[in-house]
Amino acid sequence: MQAEQLAARQDDAAIPIYRKIIDRLSRLPAAQLMAGEGRLLEIMRQAAVDLQYYLTYGDRYAEALAVNE
């Protein structure tokens, strides 16, 4: 995933990509998220965890906490 590569290089360009993934997938109906053994749900969760980790690593704690809201 492009966001993961950017985050590995500590490039803040990863942040809007992670947010876009989370935002778009969170709009899907639950049935679609759970299709395919919950693959899309897992992608959304992993993007949220990765974003939180990246923000926390950069001492951006308030933003990291807001990811789950």
GUVOBA-748305 format. One line per 8 residues: their letters; for each residue z, x, y of C-alpha. Coordinates in Angstrom, 2 decimals. Example, Ala and Ser with C-alpha at 12.3 -4.5 7.8 and 13.67 -1.06 7.14 Angstrom:
% residues 2
as = 7.80:12.30:-4.50 ~ 7.14:13.67:-1.06
This chain:
% residues 69
mqaeqlaa = 0.00:0.00:0.00 ~ -0.89:1.28:3.44 ~ 2.55:0.48:4.87 ~ 4.22:2.59:2.20 ~ 2.02:5.57:3.04 ~ 2.75:5.23:6.75 ~ 6.48:4.85:6.12 ~ 6.45:7.97:3.95
rqddaaip = 5.08:9.85:6.96 ~ 7.72:8.21:9.19 ~ 5.01:6.47:11.17 ~ 6.19:3.34:13.00 ~ 2.77:1.80:12.42 ~ 4.23:0.71:9.07 ~ 6.53:-1.80:10.78 ~ 3.94:-4.38:11.89
iyrkiidr = 2.19:-4.14:8.52 ~ 5.41:-4.86:6.63 ~ 6.20:-7.72:9.03 ~ 2.72:-9.19:8.59 ~ 3.08:-9.16:4.79 ~ 6.51:-10.77:4.94 ~ 5.46:-13.36:7.52 ~ 2.30:-14.46:5.75
lsrlpaaq = 3.83:-14.63:2.29 ~ 6.90:-16.49:3.56 ~ 4.59:-19.29:4.76 ~ 3.28:-19.98:1.26 ~ 4.65:-22.88:-0.75 ~ 7.23:-21.91:-3.38 ~ 4.82:-22.84:-6.19 ~ 2.28:-20.30:-4.97
lmagegrl = 4.93:-17.60:-4.58 ~ 6.07:-18.18:-8.14 ~ 2.56:-18.24:-9.66 ~ 1.63:-15.29:-11.80 ~ 5.22:-14.66:-12.86 ~ 6.35:-14.53:-9.23 ~ 4.12:-11.62:-8.28 ~ 3.69:-12.67:-4.65
leimrqaa = 7.42:-13.31:-4.32 ~ 8.10:-9.83:-5.64 ~ 5.61:-8.31:-3.19 ~ 7.31:-10.15:-0.32 ~ 10.77:-9.04:-1.44 ~ 9.68:-5.44:-1.86 ~ 8.07:-5.41:1.58 ~ 11.33:-6.73:3.07
vdlqyylt = 13.40:-4.11:1.25 ~ 11.03:-1.33:2.27 ~ 11.06:-2.49:5.89 ~ 14.85:-2.66:5.92 ~ 15.10:0.81:4.44 ~ 12.63:2.22:6.96 ~ 14.41:0.63:9.92 ~ 17.84:1.74:8.67
ygdryaea = 16.56:5.28:8.16 ~ 15.54:5.26:11.82 ~ 18.99:3.97:12.92 ~ 17.51:0.60:13.86 ~ 20.28:-1.41:12.24 ~ 19.98:-4.65:14.22 ~ 16.27:-4.86:13.38 ~ 16.99:-4.12:9.73
lavne = 19.52:-6.94:9.55 ~ 17.07:-9.35:11.19 ~ 14.50:-8.86:8.41 ~ 16.28:-11.39:6.18 ~ 16.63:-14.05:8.88
